[in-house]
């Protein structure tokens, strides 16, 4: 077990479990006097429509993601150092790549997210991250 975590990533979506993971991340960040990265990835991996439709869908997804991040940021205590990142693409791959790029020590995420149908076809984002992350992963129920 690591003695302390200095770079913590919380991956959020619109789910209630992601909100609980976010709250847990705040506490873990505070206990470790760490820096928190908040990542939300709009799942655009499955889009295959007309370019105009894809552009419109991506813009709407980014708008929704920004709204979620803004709401979460309002609840972050002043003593927490953090950055937020809004991205699009394949959430599984983006979370792992972000953790590798930023040399994250700990990832927190909800046990399940909003993509129930996608989970049935592809396996859960959480399971993928747990199996492929370069660091420890805390799964919050």
N, C-alpha and C positions, 0 to 999 in steps of 0.2 A: 504494500500500500504506500502511496506517495505521502510524504509528510505534509505537504501543502500543495494546493493548486493555485497557480498564478494567472492562468488564462483559461477562462471558462466560457463555453459556448452553450447557449440555450437555443434550440431549434423550435420555433413556434408556428402554429397554423391557427385555424379558427376553432379548434376543438377545446373542450373543457379540460381535458388532460394536459394539453399544451399550456393552458393558463396555470394549472397547478405546478407544472414543471417550471414555468417562469417564476412563480413565487418561491419554489424551492431553490432555484438558481440565485435569486436575490440573497437568500439566507446563506447559501454556500459561499457566495462571493464575499459577503460580509465577514463570515467566519475566517476566511482565508486571506482577507485583505487583498483580493484579486481584482482583475479586470474582467468585465463581463461583455461578451459579444452576443448580440441578439440577432438571429438570422431567421428570416422568413423567405421561403422559396415558393413562388407561384408555380404550380405544376403545369407546365406548358409542353411537356414531353410527348403528350398524346395528340397534339393538334396536327391536323393534316388537311384543313379546309383551304378555301381560297385565301390568297395573301391578305386581302382586305379584312376578311373575317378573322383571320389569325391575329392581325394587328389590333383589331378592335378588342378581341378576347384578351390578348396580352395586356393591353392598356387597362381594361377593366380589372383584371386580376392584380395588376400592380397597384391600382387605386385601392382595391380592397385590402391588399397587404399593407399599404401605407397607413390605412385607417386603423388596422389592428396594431401596428407598431406605435402609432401616435397614442392610442389608448393605453398601451402597456407603459410607454414612457412616462405618462402622467403618474404612474404608481411607483416609479423608481425613487427610492430615498436619495437625498442629496449626497450622502456619503458613499454612494456606489459609482465607480468609474465604469463607463460603458460606451459601446459603439453599436449602432444598429446597421444592419445590411439587409436590403430588400433585393432579391434576385429572382430570376425565373429560369425554368429548365426542369431537369429531373431532380427532385428534392433529395433522393438517396445519394446520388453522385455529388451534388452540390455541397451537402453537409460534410461528407467525408473529405472532399477536396478542400473546403474551407478550413477544416480542422488541420489538415496537412500543411496548407499554406501558412496559416497563422501559428502553427506549432501549439495547438490547443492542448491543455492538460486534462480537461474533463468536459464531456458533452452531457447535457441534460436534455431529456425529451420525454414526451408523453408516451405511454405504452401503445396507444392507438391514436390516429389522427382523424382527418375528415375523409380520407380516400378509401372507404369500405370496399367498393367494387374493384378498385385498383389493387387493394391488398389481396383480394381473392385471386386475381390473375397473376400478379407479379411478386407477391410476398410483401410483408409490411416494411415500410421505411425504417421503422425501429429495428427490426431484425437485421436488415441490411447494414445499418450503421453499427450495431453491436458487433457484427461479424467482420466489418471492414475498417472501422475507425482506427486511427493510429494511437489512440489514447483510451482511457477508461470512459465508460458510458454509464450514466445513471438513468434508469428508466423509472419514471414517476407515474403511479397509477392515479 
